[in-house]
């Protein structure tokens, strides 16, 4: 009866409110916000993305990034002491507060989640165990190109080079002669229902005008002294 009443409440709600309720319920269950969307590989032309959302190119490590990083390392090696390098590294880490990880599945479905850079890759594995359809099967994640398996789960996202974001790929660790169709979809039905949904940012409340504080003047009030009335001086001829 409770399930039926809950479904009735959801069906009577506005569709946008229902979608937000699904996202909130998933966040409470998984412990973090997630997004699910389909990755199109048919067209090489980049599509427009909403403001504030990064494209897949944002997560690619370009040759320019490599040479810039190499130059920075050379400069650090010859011109800076170890103490200065550690201080600068700590300052860089403190400025980065999120690591957006996108997990791409073989059926072109992508799961996106945000972590803290100090969290370990094991937290990503724990999340995958909660969302994949067959968690009893062994699986692994890897990066490409070139294909490199991620084995050290105790490494944090910053040390792994996964900040501010990265794309990793998912694969079940089973023989290739198995029927791949049996494994699709890779995500649970509840998680797949979130496909294409996104959190609506809350509108900031209008700033209320704060009255200026009245500063009380506690100085003693000094009464002005009026000059004493002078007696009129009689002229000499009047005295006579």
ABEGO torsion letter per residue (X at the ends): XAAAAAAAAAAABBAAAAAAAAAAAAAAAAGBBBBBBBBBAABABBBBBBBGBBBAAAABBBAAAAAAAAAAAAAAAAABBAAAAAAAAAAAAAABABBBBBBBBAAGBBBBBBBBAABBAAAAAAAAAAABABAABBBBBBBOOBBBBBABAABBAAAAGAOABBBBBBBBBBBAABBAAAAOBABBAAAAAABGBBBBBBBBBBBBBBBBBBBBBABBBBBBBBBBBBBBBBBAAAAX
